Amino acid sequence: MQEHDPTGSPTHQLSPAKTKYETDPDPQANRTRPRGPVRRPANTHIVFLVGSSAWVHPLTHATSIISDDTAEPLEYGHSFSDNNSWRTPTSQDIFEGKLESEHQPEPLLSSQAKYHKRCRPITDNDDDNEASKTTHKTEPTDSRMYKTKNYSNKRYRANIDTESEAELYETPTKVNGRQKKMADTKEKKPNSNAKSGGKKKEVKKETGLGLTHKKNENFGEWYTEAVVSGEMIEYYDISGCYILRPWTMTIWEIMHDFFDAEIKKMKIKNCYFPVFVSPGALEKEKDHIEGFAPEVAWVTKSGNTELEVPIAIRPTSETVMYPYYQKWIRGHRDLPLKLNQWCNVVRWEFSNPTPFIRSREFLWQEGHTAFATKEEADEEVLQILELYRRIYEEFLAIPVVKGKKSEREKFAGGLYTTSVEAFIPNTGRGVQGATSHCLGQNFAKMFDIRFENEIGERGMVWQNSWAYSTRTRHKHMLTLVTSNPNASRLDQGDAEIIGVMVMVHGDNKGLVLPPKVASIQVIVVPVPYKDADTQAIFDACSETVRMLTEAGLRAEEDLRDNYSPGWKYSHWEMKGVPLRIEIGPKEMANKQVRLVRRDNSSKMDIPTSNLVEQVKDVLDKIQKNLFDVATQKRDASVKVAETWEEFTLALNEKKLILAPWCDEMEVEEDVKKRTKGEMGAAKSLCTPFDQPELPTGQLCFASGKPARKWTYWGRSY
């Protein structure tokens, strides 16, 4: 093969690539990548080392991957000019330590190989070259592409600089069972438009999209890949923090708008307290609340100046808000005081950060209310819990169970805790979707929140708190000095709104979004055939979107002409758009459009005369079907266990267990100890409000004592 030099300099005959591609036996996840350009002579190539293979960065219009096992090793970043001998580092050079490890880029994993692809500019002239007609898999790219993947709790990132928006990325091909990157060295034919000075538009070749992991085979890797490839999040350069992309924020905003409107009907008002917390506020309650220290983030400097007193970043809001409740509440006319705030919270998590599961910063809403009587507080607890049920079932199409937490699992220091519980059949784990707590008068005593009633008597207020967020299991990690030594953890609202939706509905193609929360409910894709009137098809797509948008639907058209319809189908399926409309010459001739559902891939042709009505009807059916299918899978995972043997068998089968229980904390603690293992211990999830009939003489599955109620048990996130 021959290297092309656009400057007219002598070309060099290169030997065929012979580099052996081997797996790095000990990849280092945190190698430092050199920043900034490397000085080099004109017309040069730079050899990058990725894992144990050589990668030549293209500095001219066309390049070749070259290899010479007998070549002398050069360090990373060395340049090869036309006046020097061409040399390529060999695989063995890396294992022998002849290259400086700190200059090597982060290693590639096999599952990431498709993100690291050779590139070169292409033109329409390539179509005239038979050798260039090979199908190439490409990724949509901007001028700079970042691809990230979570692997073994470490982030690997590929950073590819591109010179043109239209670039060809070649896929790795298997050679002797090993991954090998091959460069395209095909010669370009003269441009037929060169004489007239014209230039055809550069286009991207066909691409292969899809997830590399299967949901039923590797759930953890599938989940991470789905939220990244589906453009819900992007990894940030601070561990445990994630960029919430527009695809995610739209879901959050839709739920925000619904919930905010509903709580305002209950005369709950929004407020905002500062994100900073003084040490004095935390110190004031140290006798009652402890355990924050490991997760509290502190501001210690302003510029280069050390602060005299460090300032904490809000890990929760009780300590921030309740001192002012004490100030604002004086008499019965000041009650009820019902406030909610939409804000962010910082918890410096140390254990395996995961998108929407464990993160160091997350969005949430938190409500804090105070009443004169317990009856008022009890009523609001159930009202808020019903709103949380509606979010999950009516918007996210996820079935949940409303119930009450056990004494061991309740909000410690509170009177009782209610929750909505979801279940993930693939992992056999429950998810505490959202919680609504009645705090009783415990916090009123801590913060001295008193009021004077109508007859002049002084009393303590009754308080509630309730919350949901963009992540799950956001434990307050509070320990209260109470008479109950086992009630040590405060869960202020373990709401995994978005992550649960991905886990329940997603499939091997990617995300599956319920229509009510999808950023785009309908995507319209033109399907132009050869010699078709492309502009007329584009106009029909735009008109369809206009009609749907005016009808209140969230619809967009994909008129990009540098991607094929097949590529667009895969792209929008991976992003989970509920409904796709295809319009081509056949549809235009028959005055119809084709609908393709994301939830079950069914197709149907409908006339354009009643397009809007039928699209709305199909979207409603998709929403209902997602809920019905999720409910069937959840119900199929429920197992009734009346003995310990039945309980352990169901637990090993990853079931949601409904068992008779004596309601004793010591028994629950014993269940946790006896089931502790690699998969995690079992615990009570909730006691459902809708109780099955308890037979007379029914015994507890764990203790053999008389059972008092039915309770859901299982492992949880």
C-alpha positions in Angstrom: 0.0 0.0 0.0 1.1 3.5 -0.7 0.9 6.7 1.4 -0.7 9.7 -0.3 1.0 13.1 0.2 -1.1 16.0 -1.0 1.8 18.4 -1.0 3.6 16.6 -3.8 6.4 15.3 -1.7 7.8 11.8 -2.6 5.5 9.0 -1.4 6.8 6.1 0.6 6.1 2.4 -0.1 4.9 0.9 3.1 5.1 -2.7 4.2 1.9 -4.5 5.1 0.7 -4.1 8.6 2.0 -7.0 10.8 1.5 -5.6 14.3 0.2 -8.2 16.7 -2.8 -7.0 18.7 -2.8 -8.3 22.2 -4.8 -7.6 25.3 -3.2 -5.4 27.9 -2.8 -7.8 30.9 -3.0 -4.9 33.4 -4.8 -1.9 32.0 -4.3 1.3 34.0 -7.5 3.3 34.1 -6.1 6.6 35.2 -3.2 7.2 32.9 -2.6 10.8 32.1 -3.1 11.9 28.5 -0.7 14.6 27.3 -2.6 17.8 26.6 -1.9 20.3 23.8 -0.3 19.8 20.4 3.0 18.0 19.9 5.6 19.9 17.9 6.3 18.2 14.6 7.7 18.8 11.1 5.4 19.3 8.2 3.7 16.3 6.6 4.1 14.1 9.6 2.2 11.3 11.4 2.0 10.7 15.1 1.7 7.2 16.4 -0.6 6.8 19.4 -0.5 3.7 21.5 -3.9 2.4 22.5 -3.6 -0.6 24.8 -1.2 -2.8 23.0 -1.8 -1.6 19.5 -0.5 1.3 17.4 -2.8 4.0 16.1 -1.6 6.5 13.5 -3.3 9.9 13.8 -4.0 11.3 10.3 -2.2 14.6 9.7 -2.7 14.5 6.0 -5.7 13.8 3.8 -5.3 10.0 3.8 -3.1 7.8 6.0 -2.3 4.2 6.5 -1.7 2.2 9.7 1.8 1.0 9.3 3.7 -1.6 11.2 7.1 -3.1 11.2 7.8 -5.7 13.9 11.5 -5.0 13.3 11.2 -1.3 13.8 13.1 0.5 16.5 10.8 1.6 19.3 9.9 5.3 19.6 8.2 7.0 22.6 4.7 8.2 22.5 4.3 11.5 20.8 7.3 11.1 18.5 6.7 12.4 14.9 7.8 10.8 11.6 8.8 13.2 8.9 9.4 12.6 5.2 13.1 13.0 5.8 13.3 10.3 8.4 12.8 6.6 8.4 9.3 5.4 9.1 9.1 3.5 12.4 6.2 2.1 14.3 6.3 0.9 17.9 5.6 -2.8 18.3 3.2 -4.5 20.8 6.2 -5.9 22.6 7.6 -2.5 23.3 4.7 -1.8 25.6 5.1 -4.9 27.7 8.9 -4.4 27.9 8.3 -0.9 29.3 10.2 0.8 26.5 7.5 3.5 26.3 6.7 5.9 29.1 3.5 4.7 30.7 2.5 8.2 31.8 2.4 9.3 28.2 0.1 6.4 27.0 -3.6 7.1 26.5 -6.1 5.2 28.6 -6.4 1.6 27.4 -9.4 0.5 25.3 -11.7 -2.2 26.3 -13.0 -4.6 23.7 -16.5 -3.4 24.2 -15.3 0.2 23.4 -13.5 -0.7 20.3 -16.2 0.6 18.1 -15.8 4.1 19.6 -12.1 4.3 18.6 -12.1 4.2 14.8 -9.7 5.3 12.1 -10.9 8.3 10.2 -10.4 10.1 7.0 -12.3 12.7 4.9 -14.6 11.2 2.2 -16.3 12.6 -0.8 -18.9 11.6 -3.3 -16.1 10.4 -5.6 -15.6 7.4 -3.3 -18.9 6.0 -4.7 -17.0 5.5 -8.0 -14.5 3.4 -6.4 -15.6 -0.2 -6.1 -13.2 -0.8 -3.2 -14.8 2.1 -1.2 -18.3 0.5 -1.4 -17.7 -1.6 1.6 -20.2 -0.9 4.3 -18.7 1.1 7.1 -20.1 1.5 10.5 -20.0 5.0 11.7 -21.0 7.1 14.7 -22.6 10.5 14.5 -19.9 12.9 15.5 -19.4 16.6 16.1 -16.0 18.3 15.6 -14.9 16.5 18.8 -16.2 13.2 20.0 -16.1 11.9 23.6 -17.2 8.4 24.3 -17.3 7.2 27.9 -18.0 3.9 29.5 -18.2 2.8 33.1 -16.2 -0.4 33.6 -15.3 -1.9 37.0 -16.2 1.4 38.6 -13.6 3.2 36.5 -14.2 5.6 33.6 -12.5 5.0 30.3 -12.7 7.8 27.8 -11.9 8.1 24.1 -11.0 11.6 22.8 -11.0 11.8 19.1 -10.1 15.0 17.3 -11.7 15.3 13.9 -10.9 17.6 11.1 -14.2 17.6 9.3 -17.8 16.9 10.2 -17.9 14.2 7.5 -15.5 11.5 8.5 -15.3 7.8 8.1 -14.8 5.6 11.1 -13.8 2.1 10.3 -14.8 -0.7 12.6 -12.4 -3.2 14.1 -12.3 -6.5 12.2 -11.5 -9.9 13.7 -8.1 -11.3 12.5 -7.1 -14.6 14.0 -9.4 -14.1 16.9 -8.0 -10.7 17.7 -9.2 -7.1 17.2 -7.4 -5.2 14.5 -8.0 -1.8 13.1 -7.5 -1.4 9.4 -7.1 1.9 7.6 -8.7 2.7 4.4 -6.0 3.2 1.8 -8.1 3.2 -1.3 -7.1 5.7 -4.0 -9.5 8.4 -4.8 -10.5 9.1 -8.4 -10.3 12.6 -9.7 -13.3 14.8 -8.8 -15.5 15.2 -11.8 -16.5 18.6 -10.5 -12.9 19.8 -10.3 -13.0 21.5 -13.6 -16.1 23.5 -12.8 -14.8 24.2 -9.3 -17.9 22.6 -7.9 -17.8 20.5 -4.7 -20.3 17.8 -3.8 -21.5 17.6 -0.2 -19.6 15.2 1.9 -21.8 12.5 3.5 -21.4 9.9 6.2 -21.5 6.2 5.4 -24.0 3.8 6.9 -23.6 3.1 10.6 -24.3 0.2 12.9 -25.9 1.3 16.2 -27.0 -0.7 19.2 -25.9 -1.8 22.6 -23.1 -4.2 23.1 -24.5 -5.7 26.3 -27.8 -7.7 26.8 -30.2 -6.8 29.5 -30.6 -10.4 30.6 -26.9 -11.2 30.5 -25.1 -8.3 32.0 -27.7 -6.0 33.6 -25.2 -3.5 35.1 -23.2 -2.9 32.0 -26.4 -2.8 29.9 -27.9 -0.2 32.2 -24.8 2.1 32.1 -24.6 1.7 28.3 -28.3 2.5 27.9 -28.3 5.8 29.8 -25.1 6.9 28.1 -25.9 5.8 24.5 -29.4 7.0 24.9 -28.0 10.5 25.7 -29.6 10.7 29.1 -26.3 11.5 30.9 -22.7 12.1 30.2 -19.8 11.4 32.6 -18.2 14.4 34.2 -14.6 14.8 35.1 -15.4 14.6 38.8 -16.3 11.1 39.9 -19.8 10.6 41.1 -21.1 13.6 39.2 -23.1 13.4 35.9 -24.3 15.8 33.3 -28.0 15.5 32.9 -28.6 15.9 29.2 -31.8 17.4 27.7 -33.3 13.9 27.3 -33.2 13.5 31.1 -34.1 17.1 32.0 -37.3 17.0 29.9 -38.5 14.0 32.0 -37.7 15.8 35.2 -39.5 18.9 34.0 -42.6 17.0 33.1 -42.8 15.4 36.5 -42.0 18.7 38.1 -44.8 20.5 36.3 -47.3 17.8 37.4 -46.3 17.6 41.0 -45.8 21.3 41.5 -49.3 22.0 40.2 -50.8 19.4 42.4 -49.2 20.5 45.6 -50.2 24.1 44.9 -53.8 22.9 44.9 -53.0 21.7 48.5 -51.9 25.3 49.3 -48.2 24.2 49.6 -45.9 27.0 48.6 -42.5 26.9 47.1 -39.4 28.4 48.7 -35.6 28.2 48.5 -33.1 27.9 51.3 -29.4 28.5 50.7 -27.1 25.6 49.7 -24.6 26.6 52.3 -24.8 25.5 55.9 -22.9 27.1 58.7 -20.9 24.8 61.1 -22.8 26.3 63.9 -26.1 25.0 62.5 -24.7 21.5 62.3 -22.9 21.8 65.6 -26.1 23.0 67.3 -27.8 19.6 66.7 -24.8 17.4 67.2 -26.4 15.8 70.3 -29.3 14.7 68.2 -28.0 14.2 64.6 -24.7 12.6 63.8 -23.2 10.6 61.0 -23.1 13.3 58.3 -19.4 13.8 58.5 -18.3 11.2 55.9 -20.7 12.7 53.3 -20.6 16.4 54.0 -18.6 18.5 51.4 -17.0 21.7 52.8 -15.9 25.0 51.3 -12.6 25.9 52.9 -11.1 28.5 50.5 -12.2 31.7 48.7 -9.8 32.0 45.8 -6.4 31.5 47.4 -7.5 32.7 50.9 -8.4 30.2 53.6 -11.8 30.8 55.1 -11.8 31.5 58.8 -14.8 29.3 59.2 -15.5 26.5 56.7 -19.0 26.3 55.1 -20.8 23.0 54.5 -22.7 22.2 51.3 -26.3 21.2 52.0 -26.5 17.4 52.5 -30.2 17.8 53.7 -32.4 20.6 54.8 -33.8 19.8 58.3 -30.9 21.7 60.0 -31.3 24.5 57.5 -35.1 25.0 57.6 -36.3 24.0 61.0 -34.6 26.8 63.0 -36.7 29.3 60.9 -39.9 27.3 61.5 -39.2 27.9 65.1 -38.9 31.6 64.4 -41.9 31.9 62.1 -44.4 29.9 64.1 -45.8 31.6 67.2 -49.5 30.9 67.3 -52.2 28.8 65.8 -52.8 31.4 63.1 -49.3 30.7 61.7 -50.4 27.1 61.0 -50.3 25.1 58.9 -47.0 26.1 57.5 -46.5 24.1 54.3 -43.3 24.6 52.2 -41.6 22.8 49.4 -38.4 23.5 47.6 -36.9 22.3 44.4 -33.1 22.2 44.8 -29.9 20.1 44.5 -28.2 18.2 47.3 -24.6 17.1 47.7 -23.7 13.8 49.4 -20.0 12.8 49.0 -20.7 9.2 48.2 -17.7 6.8 48.2 -19.3 3.5 47.2 -19.5 2.8 43.5 -21.2 5.9 42.0 -23.8 4.9 39.3 -26.0 7.2 37.2 -29.4 7.8 38.8 -28.5 5.3 41.6 -25.6 6.7 43.6 -24.4 10.2 42.7 -22.7 13.0 44.7 -25.0 15.7 43.5 -28.7 15.2 42.5 -31.9 17.1 42.0 -34.9 16.7 44.3 -38.0 18.2 45.8 -38.4 18.2 49.5 -41.6 19.2 51.3 -41.6 20.2 55.0 -44.9 21.0 56.7 -46.1 21.8 60.2 -49.7 21.4 61.6 -51.5 22.0 64.8 -53.0 18.5 65.0 -52.0 14.9 64.1 -55.1 14.4 62.1 -54.1 17.1 59.6 -50.6 15.6 59.4 -52.0 12.1 58.8 -54.2 13.3 56.0 -51.4 15.1 54.1 -49.1 12.0 54.4 -51.5 9.9 52.3 -52.3 12.8 49.9 -48.6 13.2 49.0 -48.2 9.4 48.7 -51.0 9.2 46.2 -49.3 11.9 44.1 -46.1 9.8 44.1 -48.1 6.8 43.0 -49.6 8.8 40.1 -46.1 9.8 39.0 -44.9 6.2 38.8 -48.0 4.6 37.4 -49.6 7.3 35.3 -46.5 8.9 33.9 -43.7 6.4 34.1 -45.9 3.4 33.6 -44.4 1.5 36.6 -46.6 -0.4 39.0 -45.9 0.3 42.7 -47.2 -0.9 46.0 -48.3 1.7 48.6 -47.6 0.7 52.1 -46.0 1.4 55.5 -42.4 0.9 56.5 -41.4 -1.3 59.5 -40.1 0.3 62.6 -36.6 -0.7 61.6 -36.9 0.8 58.1 -38.9 3.9 58.9 -37.4 7.4 59.0 -35.6 7.3 62.3 -37.0 9.8 64.7 -40.2 10.0 62.8 -43.5 8.6 63.9 -44.1 6.4 60.8 -43.1 6.3 57.2 -45.2 5.4 54.1 -43.7 4.6 50.7 -44.4 3.5 47.2 -42.3 0.4 46.3 -41.3 -0.7 42.8 -39.6 -4.0 41.8 -37.0 -4.8 39.1 -37.6 -8.4 37.9 -34.2 -8.6 36.1 -32.3 -8.1 39.3 -34.8 -9.3 41.9 -34.5 -6.1 43.9 -37.0 -3.7 45.2 -36.8 0.1 44.9 -38.1 2.5 47.4 -39.7 4.9 44.9 -40.7 7.8 47.2 -41.5 8.3 50.8 -43.9 10.4 52.8 -43.1 10.6 56.5 -45.1 11.7 59.5 -42.4 13.0 61.8 -44.7 13.4 64.8 -43.3 15.9 67.3 -39.8 14.6 67.6 -38.2 17.3 65.4 -40.4 19.9 67.0 -38.8 19.0 70.3 -35.3 19.1 68.8 -35.8 22.6 67.3 -38.3 23.9 69.9 -41.1 24.6 67.4 -44.0 25.6 69.6 -47.3 27.4 69.1 -50.1 28.8 71.2 -53.5 27.3 70.5 -56.9 29.0 70.6 -57.3 28.8 74.4 -53.8 30.1 75.1 -52.0 26.7 75.7 -48.5 26.1 74.4 -47.9 23.0 72.4 -45.6 21.3 69.9 -46.4 21.2 66.2 -46.9 18.0 64.2 -44.6 17.7 61.2 -44.3 15.9 57.9 -41.6 15.6 55.3 -41.7 14.0 51.8 -39.4 13.9 48.8 -38.4 12.3 45.5 -35.3 12.9 43.4 -33.3 12.0 40.3 -31.5 9.2 42.1 -32.3 6.3 44.4 -31.4 5.4 47.9 -30.3 8.9 48.9 -30.0 8.0 52.5 -29.8 10.9 54.9 -27.3 8.9 57.0 -28.6 10.5 60.1 -28.3 8.8 63.5 -30.7 10.1 66.1 -30.3 9.6 69.8 -33.5 7.8 70.5 -34.7 5.0 72.7 -34.6 2.7 69.7 -30.9 1.7 69.0 -31.9 -0.1 65.7 -33.6 3.0 64.2 -30.4 4.6 63.0 -30.8 5.5 59.4 -33.0 8.3 58.0 -34.3 7.8 54.4 -35.8 11.1 53.5 -37.3 9.9 50.3 -35.5 7.2 48.3 -36.9 8.1 45.0 -35.3 6.6 41.9 -37.6 8.2 39.4 -35.6 8.0 36.2 -33.4 5.0 36.8 -36.3 2.8 37.7 -38.0 3.8 34.4 -34.9 2.8 32.4 -34.5 -0.5 34.3 -38.1 -1.6 34.0 -38.9 -0.6 30.3 -35.5 -0.7 28.6 -34.6 -3.5 26.2 -31.6 -4.7 24.2 -32.1 -1.9 21.7 -31.9 0.8 24.3 -34.3 3.0 26.1 -38.1 2.7 25.9 -39.8 5.9 27.1 -43.4 6.1 28.1 -45.1 8.7 25.9 -46.2 10.9 28.8 -42.6 11.7 29.7 -40.8 11.4 26.4 -39.0 14.4 25.2 -40.0 13.5 21.7 -43.2 11.5 21.5 -43.2 11.1 17.7 -40.2 11.2 15.3 -40.9 11.6 11.6 -38.4 10.0 9.3 -38.4 10.6 5.5 -37.7 7.5 3.4 -36.6 8.7 -0.1 -36.0 6.1 -2.7 -33.9 6.5 -5.8 -35.1 9.2 -8.2 -37.8 10.2 -5.7 -38.7 13.8 -5.1 -36.7 14.2 -1.9 -37.8 17.8 -1.2 -41.5 16.9 -1.5 -41.0 14.1 1.0 -39.2 16.5 3.4 -42.1 19.0 3.0 -44.6 16.2 3.8 -42.6 15.4 7.0 -42.5 19.0 8.1 -46.2 19.4 7.5 -46.9 16.2 9.6 -44.8 17.6 12.4 -46.7 20.9 12.2 -50.0 19.2 12.5 -48.9 17.1 15.5 -47.3 20.0 17.3 -50.4 22.2 16.9 -52.4 19.3 18.5 -50.2 19.5 21.6 -47.9 16.5 20.8 -44.1 16.7 21.1 -43.0 15.8 17.5 -39.9 16.4 15.4 -38.7 15.5 12.0 -35.2 14.1 11.2 -34.3 15.6 7.8 -30.6 15.0 8.0 -29.5 13.9 4.5 -26.2 12.4 5.6 -27.7 9.4 7.3 -29.8 6.7 5.9 -33.3 5.9 7.1 -32.0 2.7 8.6 -29.5 4.5 10.7 -32.2 6.9 11.9 -34.4 4.1 12.9 -31.7 2.6 15.1 -30.8 5.9 16.5 -34.2 6.9 17.7 -35.0 3.4 18.9 -31.9 3.6 21.1 -33.2 6.9 22.5 -36.6 5.3 23.2 -38.9 7.5 21.2 -42.4 5.9 21.6 -43.6 6.3 18.0 -42.0 6.6 14.6 -43.7 7.9 11.4 -42.2 6.9 8.1 -43.0 8.9 4.9 -41.8 7.8 1.5 -43.0 8.0 -2.1 -45.4 5.1 -1.6 -47.0 6.8 1.5 -47.3 10.1 -0.4 -49.0 8.4 -3.4 -51.5 6.6 -1.1 -52.0 9.7 1.2 -51.0 7.7 4.2 -48.1 7.3 6.7 -46.6 4.3 8.4 -46.5 4.1 12.2 -43.9 2.0 14.0 -44.3 1.5 17.8 -41.2 1.3 20.0 -42.7 -0.9 22.7 -43.6 -3.8 20.5 -42.2 -2.9 17.0 -45.7 -3.3 15.4 -46.3 -1.4 12.2 -49.5 0.0 10.7 -50.4 2.3 7.8 -53.0 5.1 8.5 -54.5 7.7 6.3 -53.4 11.3 6.7 -57.0 12.5 6.9 -57.3 11.6 10.6 -53.6 11.4 11.4 -53.7 13.4 14.7 -56.5 11.4 16.2 -54.9 8.1 15.4 -51.5 9.1 16.6 -52.9 10.2 19.9 -54.8 6.9 20.2 -51.6 4.9 19.5 -49.6 6.8 22.1 -52.3 6.1 24.7 -52.1 2.4 23.8 -48.3 2.5 24.1 -48.6 4.1 27.6 -51.1 1.5 28.7 -49.2 -1.4 27.2 -46.0 -0.4 29.0 -47.8 -0.4 32.3 -49.6 -3.6 31.7 -46.5 -5.5 30.6 -44.5 -4.1 33.6 -47.4 -5.1 35.9 -47.5 -8.7 34.5 -43.7 -9.1 35.0 -43.9 -7.7 38.5 -46.9 -9.9 39.5 -45.1 -12.9 38.0 -42.2 -12.2 40.4 -44.4 -12.2 43.5 -44.1 -15.3 45.6 -46.0 -16.1 48.8 -43.9 -17.8 51.4 -45.3 -19.1 54.7 -42.2 -20.9 56.0 -38.5 -20.1 56.2 -37.7 -22.8 53.6 -40.1 -21.3 51.1 -38.8 -17.8 51.9 -35.1 -18.7 51.2 -36.0 -20.6 48.0 -38.0 -17.6 46.7 -35.2 -15.2 47.7 -32.6 -17.2 45.7 -35.0 -17.1 42.7 -35.0 -13.3 42.9 -38.6 -13.0 43.9 -40.7 -10.3 45.6 -41.8 -12.2 48.6 -45.1 -11.7 50.4 -44.9 -13.4 53.8 -46.9 -13.4 57.1 -44.9 -11.6 59.9 -45.2 -11.2 63.6 -44.1 -7.5 63.2 -41.2 -7.7 65.7 -38.0 -5.8 65.1 -35.8 -8.5 66.6 -37.2 -11.0 64.1 -36.5 -8.6 61.1 -33.0 -8.1 62.3 -32.5 -11.9 62.5 -33.8 -12.3 58.9 -31.2 -9.8 57.7 -28.4 -11.6 59.5 -29.5 -15.1 58.3 -29.7 -14.0 54.6 -26.6 -11.9 54.5 -24.4 -12.9 51.6 -22.8 -11.7 48.3 -26.1 -10.7 46.9 -27.0 -8.7 49.9 -29.3 -9.3 52.8 -33.1 -9.5 52.7 -35.2 -7.0 54.5 -38.8 -5.9 54.8 -39.9 -3.6 51.9 -43.3 -2.5 53.1 -46.5 -3.7 54.6 -49.1 -3.0 51.9 -52.2 -1.0 52.7 -54.2 -3.5 50.6 -53.8 -6.5 53.0 -54.7 -10.0 51.9 -56.9 -11.9 54.4 -54.7 -13.4 57.2 -56.0 -16.8 58.1 -56.7 -17.6 61.7 -53.7 -19.2 63.4 -51.3 -18.1 60.7 -47.7 -18.2 61.9 -44.8 -15.9 61.2 -42.6 -17.3 58.4 -39.4 -16.5 60.4 -40.2 -16.9 64.1 -43.1 -19.3 64.2 -45.0 -16.8 66.4 -48.5 -15.7 65.6 -48.5 -13.5 62.5 -50.0 -10.1 62.6 -49.9 -8.9 59.0 -48.6 -9.6 55.5 -45.4 -7.9 54.5 -43.3 -7.7 51.3 -39.7 -8.8 51.7 -36.7 -9.0 49.4 -33.4 -7.5 48.5 -33.3 -3.9 47.5 -31.2 -1.1 46.0 
